[in-house]
Amino acid sequence: MTGAPPVIEQQREEQHDPLAVPDVDRLNNAYLAVHASTILGRPLWQRTSSFSQV
């Protein structure tokens, strides 16, 4: 075993540039990750479906 310290990867935050074009695909994916089940009506479907009680 060597005495070298472990390499720690540093994550840099993205710098906000108000004039840059936003990454629309990334924004859409983040939005859908949070709201997809609501958009598709899944909570309502789960409460009203007779199959969900099986």
C-alpha positions, -999 to +999 in steps of 0.1 A: +000+000+000+014+034-009+012+065+013-004+086-014-035+105-004-068+094-020-078+114-051-110+134-044-130+145-074-144+180-071-177+188-086-180+223-100-213+240-100-224+252-134-219+290-137-251+308-145-250+328-177-282+347-182-275+352-218-268+316-226-294+294-243-308+270-217-305+233-222-342+226-228-339+188-229-322+188-194-349+211-181-377+190-196-362+158-181-359+173-147-395+186-148-408+152-160-389+134-133-409+153-107-443+157-124-447+128-148-471+108-126-493+138-120-493+147-157-504+111-166-530+111-139-515+081-121-525+092-085-561+096-097-560+063-116-546+045-085-575+058-063-603+050-087-591+018-103-606-015-091-574-032-101-553-013-075-572-031-047-562-066-058 
